[in-house]
Every structure is written in C-alpha cells, then in structure tokens.
Amino acid sequence: DAFNSAYWSFAQAARWASANGLHWIECGAIDGVSWIHGLGYQPHLALWQDPAGVRRDLESLGLTLSQIDAAFPLSIPEGASLGIEYIVHTIRWAALAGCEHVDTTDDRFKPEGASDLEVLDHMRKIYRQVVPVAERYGITINIEPHGYYTTKPEFMAEMLAFVDSPRLRMNMDTGNTFIAGQDPVAFLREFVDKVSHVHIKDVSESLAAASRGDLTGIAVSHCAIGEGVNAQNIIACLRILEDHRYGGVLSLECEGAGGEMIERSLAWTRNVLASAKVA
C-alpha cells in the first residue's frame, strides 16, 4: 500500500525493499485482471501470475511474502459468495508462493437492515468454510481490525472464536484501531496471544482531528511513522510484543511518497526496535 500513490509495480516495490535491507514484503491479491496492474502501475499481485515464479523472483532479492491481503468486506451479503471464492483462491496461491498468512476483514459500515447477531452469524459461516481450506494448505487466516465489527473488541473476540483452530489469528493494526477511536495499546493487550502479523501505522494530526471515531480504518498513515499522534502508542505496542516474545513480521504501512516517507518510517522503527532491544 505504501507505493499505491506512486503507481509503482510490485517488482519496483520488491526491489526497494531489498535495497533497504528488508526480508519480508506484503501486498494485496487481485483475483482477476486489472488494467492499472497490467500496465505496471499497481504494487500488488494478481492470482493469474505464476506463484512459483513470484516466489523465485522474491528469493533472488532475499525476500519472502509475509502476508497477502484478501480483504474483501466479509460483513456485506456478497461476502458469502465473492468473499469466500476470493479467500480460497488466495489461500491456494499463497501456499505455492511460500506465503504463510492471508489477511481478511469486514466493511466500514454495518449492513442496513441486519442485526449484529445476523451479521456475525453470516461471517461465522464464511470463516467456517475458509479456515478448513487454510488448514489443509498450512496457511494462517488473519482477521484485521479495519471495519465496523473488527475494530470493536467485543466483536473481534467473538470472531476469533468462530473456529477453534490455530489457523485463525489476528493481524494487529495500530493505525486502524486508533482512527476507529480505540486505544491501540489496550486493543493489542487484549488479543496479543492471537496476533500472528502486525501492521505498524501512524496517524497524522490533521487526519486524527478530522476523522478519529468516524473512520474504522485507513490504507496508509498520511505521515511518516513516528511523526504522527500515534507514535507513542506504537512504541507501547512494540513493548507489549517484545514482552510476549512475538516473533512475527512488522509490516510498515504509510504513504511511501515514492520512497522518501517510508524511508523515514523505516529508520524510526529500526531505531525504536534497537533502543527497546526488540529482535
């Protein structure tokens, strides 16, 4: 996402990651054909691309896919048709590409005319279909706080219990929880034992003033990580992860500005990790 606005291809983003000493990279899955992706202006991967070839190309750069996002809003009615197919296709592709995590979420808005009980039951049926597929392929499905239900701790707790499986976990997002009006530190503390992947995302002061409590998620931070109003929460979250011996990936999400802003974000994060002695 950091390079969406720069209109980079995935290959360009991968080369940037390799040149900056990174070993993991995350992107979205495109289940079909997109002209902007086909012309090389979108930093994501299409499921028509050869996953073994993508894996080989990434390995040549010292990279591995940490997670691929199949983030169709499962809370809407189409989640039971389009969403399931999208996730299942992505699981199969991820397994061949050497990627161990697939990210999922819900919509920003509660569906009109439906009760919370009905929507949760709708999503429960979806996860009970896709998690067994993930188990067979050795893939972990993550639920990311990004929508109406997933950013509310009481609903996230219920969703993580939809299926009794170690393959259903959570992708923590420091920016989405903050912009939704939650305390990211408290949110992480409640679910830290379920976390298998983390998005590190700051929030600019202007965005927080205009939209905190109204939005449930943002694609990027609109400021370098460490330069926004969520910086101290991020530091506290990293300490919690350290205390719980988290060994997964920290995925930086910010406006890349063609590299400049994400380079500052990377430097800040590395400094924080070094000072906290986080591996």
N, C-alpha and C positions, 0 to 999 in steps of 0.2 A: 504493500500500500504506500510505502514511503516514496515510491517513484511513479505513482499514478499520474500526478500532475506534471511530471517531467516528460511523460509519454515515452518512457524507456521500455524496451523489451525485457523479458525475463532474463535473456542472456546478458544484457547490459547490467542488470541488477546483480546477477551472479558474479560477473567479473569485478564489479565494485566491491562486493562482499569479500571475495578472495583477496583483492588488492589491499583491503583493510584488515586482514588477519582474522576474518571470521570463519567459522567452521559449519555453521548451520544457516539455513535460509527458509523462509516461509512465504507462501503465496496462496492465491485463490485458484480454485478449479473452475474451468469453463467447460460445461457439458454441451458441446456443440461448436458452431462456427461463429466467430465474431470478426467483423471486418477490421475493427481497430486493433485487435490482437493479431489477425493475419498479416496486417501491414507492419507489424513490429512496434506498435505504439502502446502496448499494454503489458505490464510486468507480471503476468500470470501465466498459468499453464492450461492448455486445452487437453481434454481427455482423448482427443484423436492423436495427440502426439505420442510417440513411442516411449513408454515409461522406462524401459531398459536403456534406451538411448539417452534420455534425460539423466538417468542415474549415472551412466558412464561419463557424460559431459560434466556433471557436477563433481564426480570423484576426481576428474582430471584437474579441477580447480581447488581440491581439498574441501569440498562442501558436501553436505547431506541435507535433504529436505527434513526439517524438524516437524512440520505440520503443513497440511494443505486444507484450505478452508472450503467446506461445502455448506456455507452459511445461508441456505435458503430459509426464510422465516417459517419455521415449522408450526407456529401457532395459527396461521391462516388456513382456511379449508384446503387449499392446494398443497399444503404440507403432506397430506396423506397420499397424494399422487405424485406430483412433481418432486416434492422434497425427498420422499423415500427413494425414488429412482436416482436422483442426483447423488444422494449419500452413498447408496450401494455402488454405483458406478465409480465414485471417487475412492471408496474403500478398496475395490479391486485394483484400480490404477495405482493407488498409494503403495499397496503391497509389492507390486512389481517395480516401483520406483525406489524402494528402500525407505519409504516414509512411514513412521510408526503412529502418527496421530492425524485424525481428521476432525476438524472443528465444526460445530453446529450451534445454532441459536434460534431465537424466536423473533417476532416482529416488534417494532416500537409501540404499536397500538394494540389494545385489547380488541379482538374481533367484535364487531357490532352484533348485538342480539344474542350473544353467548355468555353464559355464566363462567366464572373462574373454574368451577368444577368440570364443566363441559369441555373447556379448552385444555385443561390439564389431562383429562381422560383422552382427548384427541391426541395429544402429544405422547402420552404414555403408550398408546397403541403403536405410534411411529417408532419410538425407541425400542419397543419390544420386538419390532421387525428387523431393525437395522443392527442392533447390538449383537444378536447371534451371528450375523454375517461378519461383523468385525471380529468376533471371537475366532471364527474359522480361519480368518486371514491374519490373525495376530496383530490387529490394529486396535488402537485405543480411540474411542469416540469421546471427544471433549464437548462439554456444554459451556459456552462462553456467555458471561453476563453482558447482554447487548440490547435486550428488549424489555417489554413490559413485565414479563414474568421472571426472566432470568436475572434481572437486577434487584429483585426483591428477595431477601434471604429466605423467607419462609417458603417461597415458591421454588427457589433454587434447591433447597433442601429436599423438597418433595420430588423434584425432577431427578436429582442424583440417586433417588431411591426407586426410580421407575423399574430398574432392572438390577437384580443382585448379581453384579458382575464387576470384576476388577478392570474390565474394559470400558466401563462408563465412568468418566472422570470429569474434572473441571479445568477449563482454561481461564485462569485469573486474568483480569484486565484492570489495571489501576486507573486508567482514564475513564472507561465506561462506568465503573462503579461510582467514581467521583462525579461525573457530569449528571448521573441519574439522581444525585442527591444523597448517595450513601457515603459512609466512611469507608474508604478502601482498606484501611488497616483492620477495622473490625470485621469487614466482609471476609478478608483473607484469613484472619484468625479463626473465624468460624468454620471455614472449609479447607484449611491448609492441608489436612490429611487426604483430601480428594484431588489436590492440584497435581497435574502432570505436565502443564505447559503454562507459560506466563507471558502476557503482553505488558510491556513497560511503556506507559503513555502518560505524558504530562498534559496539562490543560492551560491554555493562555488565560491571562487575567480577563481579557475582554470577552472571550468565549464563556468563561465561567460566569461572569456578571450577566451576560445576556441569556444564557441557556441552561444553567445548572438547575436541575429539578424539572426541566421541561423535556430535555432530550434524555434518551436512555443509552445512547452510545454515539461515538464519533469514530470516523475512519482513522483520522490522524490527529495529532495534538495541536497543529497550527502554531507550534513554537518548539524550539529545541527542548529535549528532555533535560530537566534541571533548571530551566529558565521560566517555568510557569508556576502556578499556585498549587500544584500538586506535588512539587518536588519533595517536600518533607514527608509526605505520605509514602512516596516511592521508597525513600530511604528506610522508613519504618517497615515497609513490606519486605524489603530485601533482608532486613534483620530477622524478621519472622521466618523467612525462607531459610536463612542460614541456621537459625536455631533448630529448625525441623529437618536439617540436613537434606534440603531439596537438591536434587542432582539433575534436574531437567534444564530445558532451554529458557533463556530470557530473550524474547523477541521484541526488538525495539520498533515502536510504531510512532512515527512523527512525519511531518511534512518534510520530505527529503530536500526540496529546493535544488534538485539536480545534484545532490551530494552534500552541499555545504551545511545544511541544517542537521542532517543526520550524522555528519562527521562530528559536530559539536556534541550531539546527543551521545554518540559512542564514546567520545573522550570523557564526558561527565560520568557516564555509567561505569566505565572502567576505573575511573578514579574512586568512585564510591565503593565499588567492589573491592578494590585494593585496600582502601582505608578500613573497610569492615572485615577484611581478610576472608571474603567470600570466594570460594573456588569457582 
